[in-house]
Amino acid sequence: MSRRPGQAVRSVLLILLFNCVAWWEFGELKPLKAVIIAALAVHFLVFLVVPQLKKSGERTTGQLTRLSNGACILGYGRLFMWLELLIIILLAVFGGLSVVRNIVNGVTAYLFIFVLDLTGVIRLAVSSKQVKPPMYILLMFTWYIPVVNSLVLRRFYKLARSEYRFEQAKFDLDDMRVESQICKTHYPILMVHGIFFRDWQIFNYWGRIPRELVKNGAMVFYGSQQSSNSIARSAEELAAQIKTIAENTGAGKVNIIAHSKGGLDCRYAVSRLGMDKYVASLTTINTPHRGCAWVDNVLEKAPKGLAEWLDNRYNKLFTRLGDRDPHFLVGVRELTAASCAKFNAETPDMPNVRYCSVMSRMVTPWAAGFPLNIGYFLGKKFDRRGNDGLVGVESGLYGSRTMMIPDTRKRGISHGDVIDLMRENIDGYDVREFYVDIVKELKDCGL
């Protein structure tokens, strides 16, 4: 996506095509002009399909190629948007064109530019993970507002360029450490989801994290428990999965990384279902070990009819999505402070398992969308050290080995950010590298 020789030539050729109405009447040889315009139109179409050539030795993917090409086209579109305005003014003052012809020329030029911008935006829509839906909605309402539309498109362009460079840097980093296999642990990794989600093939709960771990040598499996149920029931499902993985891989044990309620489910399986024989380590990520105080408050004040209605709707929906017998309210009620206090008293850590609890917090409610931003406000008065939109810091840090994710400068890290839910590149926090470091430490410990 860097500047290349020939960009100036390409720009001149495109400008000639865009302003063909203006120069058509100058001089004779109109048949030759028609051939020139046809050739320029072909060049324009080729440019839309292949806006740039791949650099020699540059690693990329289909998604990154589309991202790079979309940003390239959008960059030209933004350039011509302003350049064409200057050309129209110059033609009006010095070109000797009639007002009508100048208007027709300008409209023709901006139709070409519209095609450029639209093509670039479409390519970003199918390739960019950092240009979020609100940006497309904003563009839809500002497309025909001069200056404003250019500023919005500039934001599209900058996000796409930043994403491309970030992903290229990831490629370079992985190439440098490919032989070291820094995530090749002795025991396979079992990643366990939290409440209200499932391990779907189409939408990975853990975002881009598993692929990064696998690229660096890890063997990754998933918990596959139901989305919402009692801790005991979820733990039974996980225990079966743990034994199956440990036996089928021949490793004998697994390293578990569990998020949210999944951490409580795993603690139960390890301590009360005998899975300590099959678990080498348990790393909990933003798990409500001491419960969510604001959940107590909401459950206490929520009308019984509303709670039962939500329970019924949720259970029916997730039964259709693959759960056998989901229980919304059962799962939620076990996240209260009182329930977790009882759970902790009955579920001690096992001496032969390496435990670590990891926690983050939001610095601003705008660090996450609904409902975590609502949870951020609800939990503020209960969580002295802050919360991640669902879990308080003091609830998430549990046991003798804890890790607090440093706050980012502008926003902090939410409950969804720690599992790469939105696939967002956050300034100051590389979620994929964070998990690489976690697994690398397990490897260094011989696990």
Secondary structure, DSSP 8 states (H G I E B T S, - for coil): ----TTHHHHHHHHHHHHTHHHHTTSSS-HHHHHHHHHHHHHHHHHHHH--S---TT----HHHHHHHHHHHHHHHHHHHHHHHHHHHHHHHHHS---HHHHHHHHHHHHHHHHHHHHHHHHHHHTT-SSS-HHHHHHHHHHTTSTTHHHHHHHHHHHHHHHHHHHHHHHHHHHHHTTTT-TT--SS-EEEE--TT----SSS-TTTTHHHHHHHTT--EEE----SS--HHHHHHHHHHHHHHHHHHHS-S-EEEEEETHHHHHHHHHHHHSSGGGTEEEEEEES--TT--HHHHHHHHHS-HHHHHHHHHHHHHHHHHTT-SS--HHHHHHTTSHHHHHHHHHH----TTSEEEEEE--BSSGGGS-TTHHHHHHHHHTT-TT-BSSSSBHHHH--SSSEEE----SSSB--TTGGGTTT---BTTB-HHHHHHHHHHHHHHTT-
